[in-house]
Amino acid sequence: FETYDQKLLSTMATLIAYSTSGLNLVRQLKVTNADLQASRWELLRSRNILRALFDNITLSFYIVDTKYSLLAINITRSERAGYDPTVLVGRKCYIALYNRSEPCPDCLVYQTLQKGEMSFRVQRTWRDDNEPLEWEISTYPILDENSSVIQAVILEQDVTEKRHLEAKLIQSEKLAAVGQLAAGLAHEINNPLTAIIANAQLLERDPSLD
């Protein structure tokens, strides 16, 4: 080959190499896009599952950040507040849920956000018919990769019926104790009475007695 031919072949080989490399990159890009699409669908499916669990759980459940802003709230809790979850998200929890201008005085979310500790308390509220409601409120910290608290989960459970059942159980136990006491007293009284009755019957058989 002459020098011109060699340069031409070299140029063609370079172009073919670039084309082959470009085709390989396109194939890799298609595979990567397919993987990303699959990952996207998997994330979407996981999100839908979590959302379904979040909304269908019967407990009141919501998440706040370090500034008490609502990041998420389930339907059970939003219905208690009287609003759609989309209306409540982004607002301060003490404003949206409790109609207060500042954090609740007995709120333990601050402790969870500052110390990263789980907290628990019992709160009593009143229905429109002046019947009491008792709530068990638990807060849990959410940590980032540096183990710093960035959010808090608040879980509220209505234990009013549980308290009523506990009160009935205590009352039943008291009645059972009273019954045992009465049975014991009756037994203790019966013992001497049995001896008295037996002796009286023996005396009745004596014909000499008036």
Secondary structure in CASP SS format (residue, H / E / C, confidence):
PFRMAT SS
TARGET T0000
AUTHOR 0000-0000-0000
METHOD secondary structure of the structure
MODEL  1
F C 1.00
E C 1.00
T H 1.00
Y H 1.00
D H 1.00
Q H 1.00
K H 1.00
L H 1.00
L H 1.00
S H 1.00
T H 1.00
M H 1.00
A H 1.00
T H 1.00
L H 1.00
I H 1.00
A H 1.00
Y H 1.00
S H 1.00
T H 1.00
S H 1.00
G H 1.00
L H 1.00
N H 1.00
L H 1.00
V H 1.00
R H 1.00
Q H 1.00
L H 1.00
K H 1.00
V H 1.00
T H 1.00
N H 1.00
A H 1.00
D H 1.00
L H 1.00
Q H 1.00
A H 1.00
S H 1.00
R H 1.00
W H 1.00
E H 1.00
L H 1.00
L H 1.00
R H 1.00
S H 1.00
R H 1.00
N H 1.00
I H 1.00
L H 1.00
R H 1.00
A H 1.00
L H 1.00
F H 1.00
D H 1.00
N H 1.00
I C 1.00
T C 1.00
L C 1.00
S E 1.00
F E 1.00
Y E 1.00
I E 1.00
V E 1.00
D E 1.00
T C 1.00
K C 1.00
Y C 1.00
S E 1.00
L E 1.00
L E 1.00
A E 1.00
I E 1.00
N C 1.00
I H 1.00
T H 1.00
R H 1.00
S H 1.00
E H 1.00
R H 1.00
A H 1.00
G C 1.00
Y C 1.00
D C 1.00
P H 1.00
T H 1.00
V H 1.00
L H 1.00
V C 1.00
G C 1.00
R C 1.00
K E 1.00
C H 1.00
Y H 1.00
I H 1.00
A H 1.00
L C 1.00
Y C 1.00
N C 1.00
R C 1.00
S C 1.00
E C 1.00
P C 1.00
C C 1.00
P C 1.00
D C 1.00
C C 1.00
L C 1.00
V H 1.00
Y H 1.00
Q H 1.00
T H 1.00
L H 1.00
Q H 1.00
K H 1.00
G C 1.00
E C 1.00
M C 1.00
S E 1.00
F E 1.00
R E 1.00
V E 1.00
Q E 1.00
R E 1.00
T E 1.00
W E 1.00
R C 1.00
D C 1.00
D C 1.00
N C 1.00
E C 1.00
P E 1.00
L E 1.00
E E 1.00
W E 1.00
E E 1.00
I E 1.00
S E 1.00
T E 1.00
Y E 1.00
P E 1.00
I E 1.00
L E 1.00
D C 1.00
E C 1.00
N C 1.00
S C 1.00
S C 1.00
V E 1.00
I E 1.00
Q E 1.00
A E 1.00
V E 1.00
I E 1.00
L E 1.00
E E 1.00
Q E 1.00
D E 1.00
V C 1.00
T H 1.00
E H 1.00
K H 1.00
R H 1.00
H H 1.00
L H 1.00
E H 1.00
A H 1.00
K H 1.00
L H 1.00
I H 1.00
Q H 1.00
S H 1.00
E H 1.00
K H 1.00
L H 1.00
A H 1.00
A H 1.00
V H 1.00
G H 1.00
Q H 1.00
L H 1.00
A H 1.00
A H 1.00
G H 1.00
L H 1.00
A H 1.00
H H 1.00
E H 1.00
I H 1.00
N H 1.00
N H 1.00
P H 1.00
L H 1.00
T H 1.00
A H 1.00
I H 1.00
I H 1.00
A H 1.00
N H 1.00
A H 1.00
Q H 1.00
L H 1.00
L H 1.00
E H 1.00
R C 1.00
D C 1.00
P C 1.00
S C 1.00
L C 1.00
D C 1.00
END
